[in-house]
Amino acid sequence: MELIIGLLSGAVGGNVAGKLLGSLNQGTLINSIAGVVGGGLGGTLLGMIGAPDLAGAAGGAGGLDFGAIIGQIAGGGVGGGVVLAIVGFVRKAMAK
């Protein structure tokens, strides 16, 4: 479940970053793809540094912890924005 949340929030984060950083905007499709990749990486990195995962956050009761979900959304969104910025800089440099 945390992977799905990370991927979706990454796609949203990539598109938001594309709108905010107009010079790095690559269009909705590439923004979304870069965001999904960044969202997956962001969620993975959060897990590696010890952020709580969704499966274990509720004590195995089968529920989801609201704080962990917010953490996944934030990590995915930021990861998506960062990867989009990297893709934008690379494509801009290659165009020169």
Phi and psi in radians as a Rosetta constraint file:
Dihedral C 1 N 2 CA 2 C 2 CIRCULARHARMONIC -1.144 0.35
Dihedral N 2 CA 2 C 2 N 3 CIRCULARHARMONIC -0.529 0.35
Dihedral C 2 N 3 CA 3 C 3 CIRCULARHARMONIC -1.151 0.35
Dihedral N 3 CA 3 C 3 N 4 CIRCULARHARMONIC -0.754 0.35
Dihedral C 3 N 4 CA 4 C 4 CIRCULARHARMONIC -1.092 0.35
Dihedral N 4 CA 4 C 4 N 5 CIRCULARHARMONIC -0.769 0.35
Dihedral C 4 N 5 CA 5 C 5 CIRCULARHARMONIC -1.089 0.35
Dihedral N 5 CA 5 C 5 N 6 CIRCULARHARMONIC -0.755 0.35
Dihedral C 5 N 6 CA 6 C 6 CIRCULARHARMONIC -1.107 0.35
Dihedral N 6 CA 6 C 6 N 7 CIRCULARHARMONIC -0.723 0.35
Dihedral C 6 N 7 CA 7 C 7 CIRCULARHARMONIC -1.183 0.35
Dihedral N 7 CA 7 C 7 N 8 CIRCULARHARMONIC -0.774 0.35
Dihedral C 7 N 8 CA 8 C 8 CIRCULARHARMONIC -1.151 0.35
Dihedral N 8 CA 8 C 8 N 9 CIRCULARHARMONIC -0.765 0.35
Dihedral C 8 N 9 CA 9 C 9 CIRCULARHARMONIC -1.205 0.35
Dihedral N 9 CA 9 C 9 N 10 CIRCULARHARMONIC -0.500 0.35
Dihedral C 9 N 10 CA 10 C 10 CIRCULARHARMONIC -1.144 0.35
Dihedral N 10 CA 10 C 10 N 11 CIRCULARHARMONIC -0.739 0.35
Dihedral C 10 N 11 CA 11 C 11 CIRCULARHARMONIC -1.080 0.35
Dihedral N 11 CA 11 C 11 N 12 CIRCULARHARMONIC -0.743 0.35
Dihedral C 11 N 12 CA 12 C 12 CIRCULARHARMONIC -1.139 0.35
Dihedral N 12 CA 12 C 12 N 13 CIRCULARHARMONIC -0.773 0.35
Dihedral C 12 N 13 CA 13 C 13 CIRCULARHARMONIC -1.082 0.35
Dihedral N 13 CA 13 C 13 N 14 CIRCULARHARMONIC -0.674 0.35
Dihedral C 13 N 14 CA 14 C 14 CIRCULARHARMONIC -1.106 0.35
Dihedral N 14 CA 14 C 14 N 15 CIRCULARHARMONIC -0.731 0.35
Dihedral C 14 N 15 CA 15 C 15 CIRCULARHARMONIC -1.240 0.35
Dihedral N 15 CA 15 C 15 N 16 CIRCULARHARMONIC -0.657 0.35
Dihedral C 15 N 16 CA 16 C 16 CIRCULARHARMONIC -1.125 0.35
Dihedral N 16 CA 16 C 16 N 17 CIRCULARHARMONIC -0.770 0.35
Dihedral C 16 N 17 CA 17 C 17 CIRCULARHARMONIC -1.100 0.35
Dihedral N 17 CA 17 C 17 N 18 CIRCULARHARMONIC -0.651 0.35
Dihedral C 17 N 18 CA 18 C 18 CIRCULARHARMONIC -1.105 0.35
Dihedral N 18 CA 18 C 18 N 19 CIRCULARHARMONIC -0.656 0.35
Dihedral C 18 N 19 CA 19 C 19 CIRCULARHARMONIC -1.277 0.35
Dihedral N 19 CA 19 C 19 N 20 CIRCULARHARMONIC -0.674 0.35
Dihedral C 19 N 20 CA 20 C 20 CIRCULARHARMONIC -1.274 0.35
Dihedral N 20 CA 20 C 20 N 21 CIRCULARHARMONIC -0.648 0.35
Dihedral C 20 N 21 CA 21 C 21 CIRCULARHARMONIC -1.858 0.35
Dihedral N 21 CA 21 C 21 N 22 CIRCULARHARMONIC 1.320 0.35
Dihedral C 21 N 22 CA 22 C 22 CIRCULARHARMONIC -0.931 0.35
Dihedral N 22 CA 22 C 22 N 23 CIRCULARHARMONIC -0.596 0.35
Dihedral C 22 N 23 CA 23 C 23 CIRCULARHARMONIC -1.247 0.35
Dihedral N 23 CA 23 C 23 N 24 CIRCULARHARMONIC -0.316 0.35
Dihedral C 23 N 24 CA 24 C 24 CIRCULARHARMONIC -1.811 0.35
Dihedral N 24 CA 24 C 24 N 25 CIRCULARHARMONIC 0.024 0.35
Dihedral C 24 N 25 CA 25 C 25 CIRCULARHARMONIC -1.110 0.35
Dihedral N 25 CA 25 C 25 N 26 CIRCULARHARMONIC 2.231 0.35
Dihedral C 25 N 26 CA 26 C 26 CIRCULARHARMONIC -1.936 0.35
Dihedral N 26 CA 26 C 26 N 27 CIRCULARHARMONIC 0.113 0.35
Dihedral C 26 N 27 CA 27 C 27 CIRCULARHARMONIC 1.700 0.35
Dihedral N 27 CA 27 C 27 N 28 CIRCULARHARMONIC 2.766 0.35
Dihedral C 27 N 28 CA 28 C 28 CIRCULARHARMONIC -1.038 0.35
Dihedral N 28 CA 28 C 28 N 29 CIRCULARHARMONIC -0.741 0.35
Dihedral C 28 N 29 CA 29 C 29 CIRCULARHARMONIC -1.142 0.35
Dihedral N 29 CA 29 C 29 N 30 CIRCULARHARMONIC -0.888 0.35
Dihedral C 29 N 30 CA 30 C 30 CIRCULARHARMONIC -1.208 0.35
Dihedral N 30 CA 30 C 30 N 31 CIRCULARHARMONIC -0.653 0.35
Dihedral C 30 N 31 CA 31 C 31 CIRCULARHARMONIC -1.009 0.35
Dihedral N 31 CA 31 C 31 N 32 CIRCULARHARMONIC -0.762 0.35
Dihedral C 31 N 32 CA 32 C 32 CIRCULARHARMONIC -1.181 0.35
Dihedral N 32 CA 32 C 32 N 33 CIRCULARHARMONIC -0.761 0.35
Dihedral C 32 N 33 CA 33 C 33 CIRCULARHARMONIC -1.112 0.35
Dihedral N 33 CA 33 C 33 N 34 CIRCULARHARMONIC -0.815 0.35
Dihedral C 33 N 34 CA 34 C 34 CIRCULARHARMONIC -1.090 0.35
Dihedral N 34 CA 34 C 34 N 35 CIRCULARHARMONIC -0.664 0.35
Dihedral C 34 N 35 CA 35 C 35 CIRCULARHARMONIC -1.145 0.35
Dihedral N 35 CA 35 C 35 N 36 CIRCULARHARMONIC -0.714 0.35
Dihedral C 35 N 36 CA 36 C 36 CIRCULARHARMONIC -1.103 0.35
Dihedral N 36 CA 36 C 36 N 37 CIRCULARHARMONIC -0.774 0.35
Dihedral C 36 N 37 CA 37 C 37 CIRCULARHARMONIC -1.075 0.35
Dihedral N 37 CA 37 C 37 N 38 CIRCULARHARMONIC -0.819 0.35
Dihedral C 37 N 38 CA 38 C 38 CIRCULARHARMONIC -1.134 0.35
Dihedral N 38 CA 38 C 38 N 39 CIRCULARHARMONIC -0.633 0.35
Dihedral C 38 N 39 CA 39 C 39 CIRCULARHARMONIC -1.123 0.35
Dihedral N 39 CA 39 C 39 N 40 CIRCULARHARMONIC -0.733 0.35
Dihedral C 39 N 40 CA 40 C 40 CIRCULARHARMONIC -1.123 0.35
Dihedral N 40 CA 40 C 40 N 41 CIRCULARHARMONIC -0.743 0.35
Dihedral C 40 N 41 CA 41 C 41 CIRCULARHARMONIC -1.181 0.35
Dihedral N 41 CA 41 C 41 N 42 CIRCULARHARMONIC -0.710 0.35
Dihedral C 41 N 42 CA 42 C 42 CIRCULARHARMONIC -1.094 0.35
Dihedral N 42 CA 42 C 42 N 43 CIRCULARHARMONIC -0.760 0.35
Dihedral C 42 N 43 CA 43 C 43 CIRCULARHARMONIC -1.126 0.35
Dihedral N 43 CA 43 C 43 N 44 CIRCULARHARMONIC -0.693 0.35
Dihedral C 43 N 44 CA 44 C 44 CIRCULARHARMONIC -1.132 0.35
Dihedral N 44 CA 44 C 44 N 45 CIRCULARHARMONIC -0.758 0.35
Dihedral C 44 N 45 CA 45 C 45 CIRCULARHARMONIC -1.132 0.35
Dihedral N 45 CA 45 C 45 N 46 CIRCULARHARMONIC -0.672 0.35
Dihedral C 45 N 46 CA 46 C 46 CIRCULARHARMONIC -1.071 0.35
Dihedral N 46 CA 46 C 46 N 47 CIRCULARHARMONIC -0.715 0.35
Dihedral C 46 N 47 CA 47 C 47 CIRCULARHARMONIC -1.134 0.35
Dihedral N 47 CA 47 C 47 N 48 CIRCULARHARMONIC -0.639 0.35
Dihedral C 47 N 48 CA 48 C 48 CIRCULARHARMONIC -1.232 0.35
Dihedral N 48 CA 48 C 48 N 49 CIRCULARHARMONIC -0.544 0.35
Dihedral C 48 N 49 CA 49 C 49 CIRCULARHARMONIC -1.547 0.35
Dihedral N 49 CA 49 C 49 N 50 CIRCULARHARMONIC 0.025 0.35
Dihedral C 49 N 50 CA 50 C 50 CIRCULARHARMONIC 1.794 0.35
Dihedral N 50 CA 50 C 50 N 51 CIRCULARHARMONIC 0.184 0.35
Dihedral C 50 N 51 CA 51 C 51 CIRCULARHARMONIC -1.158 0.35
Dihedral N 51 CA 51 C 51 N 52 CIRCULARHARMONIC 2.537 0.35
Dihedral C 51 N 52 CA 52 C 52 CIRCULARHARMONIC -1.133 0.35
Dihedral N 52 CA 52 C 52 N 53 CIRCULARHARMONIC 2.446 0.35
Dihedral C 52 N 53 CA 53 C 53 CIRCULARHARMONIC -1.618 0.35
Dihedral N 53 CA 53 C 53 N 54 CIRCULARHARMONIC 2.841 0.35
Dihedral C 53 N 54 CA 54 C 54 CIRCULARHARMONIC -1.248 0.35
Dihedral N 54 CA 54 C 54 N 55 CIRCULARHARMONIC -0.559 0.35
Dihedral C 54 N 55 CA 55 C 55 CIRCULARHARMONIC -1.203 0.35
Dihedral N 55 CA 55 C 55 N 56 CIRCULARHARMONIC -0.695 0.35
Dihedral C 55 N 56 CA 56 C 56 CIRCULARHARMONIC -1.679 0.35
Dihedral N 56 CA 56 C 56 N 57 CIRCULARHARMONIC -0.113 0.35
Dihedral C 56 N 57 CA 57 C 57 CIRCULARHARMONIC -1.216 0.35
Dihedral N 57 CA 57 C 57 N 58 CIRCULARHARMONIC -0.492 0.35
Dihedral C 57 N 58 CA 58 C 58 CIRCULARHARMONIC -1.677 0.35
Dihedral N 58 CA 58 C 58 N 59 CIRCULARHARMONIC 0.250 0.35
Dihedral C 58 N 59 CA 59 C 59 CIRCULARHARMONIC 1.267 0.35
Dihedral N 59 CA 59 C 59 N 60 CIRCULARHARMONIC 0.437 0.35
Dihedral C 59 N 60 CA 60 C 60 CIRCULARHARMONIC 1.321 0.35
Dihedral N 60 CA 60 C 60 N 61 CIRCULARHARMONIC 0.207 0.35
Dihedral C 60 N 61 CA 61 C 61 CIRCULARHARMONIC -1.424 0.35
Dihedral N 61 CA 61 C 61 N 62 CIRCULARHARMONIC -0.035 0.35
Dihedral C 61 N 62 CA 62 C 62 CIRCULARHARMONIC 1.567 0.35
Dihedral N 62 CA 62 C 62 N 63 CIRCULARHARMONIC -0.087 0.35
Dihedral C 62 N 63 CA 63 C 63 CIRCULARHARMONIC -1.619 0.35
Dihedral N 63 CA 63 C 63 N 64 CIRCULARHARMONIC 3.072 0.35
Dihedral C 63 N 64 CA 64 C 64 CIRCULARHARMONIC -2.010 0.35
Dihedral N 64 CA 64 C 64 N 65 CIRCULARHARMONIC 2.403 0.35
Dihedral C 64 N 65 CA 65 C 65 CIRCULARHARMONIC -1.488 0.35
Dihedral N 65 CA 65 C 65 N 66 CIRCULARHARMONIC 2.195 0.35
Dihedral C 65 N 66 CA 66 C 66 CIRCULARHARMONIC -1.066 0.35
Dihedral N 66 CA 66 C 66 N 67 CIRCULARHARMONIC -0.713 0.35
Dihedral C 66 N 67 CA 67 C 67 CIRCULARHARMONIC -1.106 0.35
Dihedral N 67 CA 67 C 67 N 68 CIRCULARHARMONIC -0.671 0.35
Dihedral C 67 N 68 CA 68 C 68 CIRCULARHARMONIC -1.188 0.35
Dihedral N 68 CA 68 C 68 N 69 CIRCULARHARMONIC -0.645 0.35
Dihedral C 68 N 69 CA 69 C 69 CIRCULARHARMONIC -1.129 0.35
Dihedral N 69 CA 69 C 69 N 70 CIRCULARHARMONIC -0.773 0.35
Dihedral C 69 N 70 CA 70 C 70 CIRCULARHARMONIC -1.080 0.35
Dihedral N 70 CA 70 C 70 N 71 CIRCULARHARMONIC -0.697 0.35
Dihedral C 70 N 71 CA 71 C 71 CIRCULARHARMONIC -1.079 0.35
Dihedral N 71 CA 71 C 71 N 72 CIRCULARHARMONIC -0.729 0.35
Dihedral C 71 N 72 CA 72 C 72 CIRCULARHARMONIC -1.153 0.35
Dihedral N 72 CA 72 C 72 N 73 CIRCULARHARMONIC -0.712 0.35
Dihedral C 72 N 73 CA 73 C 73 CIRCULARHARMONIC -1.113 0.35
Dihedral N 73 CA 73 C 73 N 74 CIRCULARHARMONIC -0.783 0.35
Dihedral C 73 N 74 CA 74 C 74 CIRCULARHARMONIC -1.130 0.35
Dihedral N 74 CA 74 C 74 N 75 CIRCULARHARMONIC -0.810 0.35
Dihedral C 74 N 75 CA 75 C 75 CIRCULARHARMONIC -1.097 0.35
Dihedral N 75 CA 75 C 75 N 76 CIRCULARHARMONIC -0.736 0.35
Dihedral C 75 N 76 CA 76 C 76 CIRCULARHARMONIC -1.159 0.35
Dihedral N 76 CA 76 C 76 N 77 CIRCULARHARMONIC -0.745 0.35
Dihedral C 76 N 77 CA 77 C 77 CIRCULARHARMONIC -1.127 0.35
Dihedral N 77 CA 77 C 77 N 78 CIRCULARHARMONIC -0.778 0.35
Dihedral C 77 N 78 CA 78 C 78 CIRCULARHARMONIC -1.164 0.35
Dihedral N 78 CA 78 C 78 N 79 CIRCULARHARMONIC -0.763 0.35
Dihedral C 78 N 79 CA 79 C 79 CIRCULARHARMONIC -1.042 0.35
Dihedral N 79 CA 79 C 79 N 80 CIRCULARHARMONIC -0.729 0.35
Dihedral C 79 N 80 CA 80 C 80 CIRCULARHARMONIC -1.097 0.35
Dihedral N 80 CA 80 C 80 N 81 CIRCULARHARMONIC -0.728 0.35
Dihedral C 80 N 81 CA 81 C 81 CIRCULARHARMONIC -1.152 0.35
Dihedral N 81 CA 81 C 81 N 82 CIRCULARHARMONIC -0.692 0.35
Dihedral C 81 N 82 CA 82 C 82 CIRCULARHARMONIC -1.161 0.35
Dihedral N 82 CA 82 C 82 N 83 CIRCULARHARMONIC -0.799 0.35
Dihedral C 82 N 83 CA 83 C 83 CIRCULARHARMONIC -1.132 0.35
Dihedral N 83 CA 83 C 83 N 84 CIRCULARHARMONIC -0.678 0.35
Dihedral C 83 N 84 CA 84 C 84 CIRCULARHARMONIC -1.077 0.35
Dihedral N 84 CA 84 C 84 N 85 CIRCULARHARMONIC -0.737 0.35
Dihedral C 84 N 85 CA 85 C 85 CIRCULARHARMONIC -1.075 0.35
Dihedral N 85 CA 85 C 85 N 86 CIRCULARHARMONIC -0.729 0.35
Dihedral C 85 N 86 CA 86 C 86 CIRCULARHARMONIC -1.111 0.35
Dihedral N 86 CA 86 C 86 N 87 CIRCULARHARMONIC -0.813 0.35
Dihedral C 86 N 87 CA 87 C 87 CIRCULARHARMONIC -1.057 0.35
Dihedral N 87 CA 87 C 87 N 88 CIRCULARHARMONIC -0.742 0.35
Dihedral C 87 N 88 CA 88 C 88 CIRCULARHARMONIC -1.089 0.35
Dihedral N 88 CA 88 C 88 N 89 CIRCULARHARMONIC -0.766 0.35
Dihedral C 88 N 89 CA 89 C 89 CIRCULARHARMONIC -1.130 0.35
Dihedral N 89 CA 89 C 89 N 90 CIRCULARHARMONIC -0.734 0.35
Dihedral C 89 N 90 CA 90 C 90 CIRCULARHARMONIC -1.137 0.35
Dihedral N 90 CA 90 C 90 N 91 CIRCULARHARMONIC -0.799 0.35
Dihedral C 90 N 91 CA 91 C 91 CIRCULARHARMONIC -1.155 0.35
Dihedral N 91 CA 91 C 91 N 92 CIRCULARHARMONIC -0.618 0.35
Dihedral C 91 N 92 CA 92 C 92 CIRCULARHARMONIC -1.173 0.35
Dihedral N 92 CA 92 C 92 N 93 CIRCULARHARMONIC -0.711 0.35
Dihedral C 92 N 93 CA 93 C 93 CIRCULARHARMONIC -1.186 0.35
Dihedral N 93 CA 93 C 93 N 94 CIRCULARHARMONIC -0.623 0.35
Dihedral C 93 N 94 CA 94 C 94 CIRCULARHARMONIC -1.253 0.35
Dihedral N 94 CA 94 C 94 N 95 CIRCULARHARMONIC -0.453 0.35
Dihedral C 94 N 95 CA 95 C 95 CIRCULARHARMONIC -1.307 0.35
Dihedral N 95 CA 95 C 95 N 96 CIRCULARHARMONIC -0.312 0.35
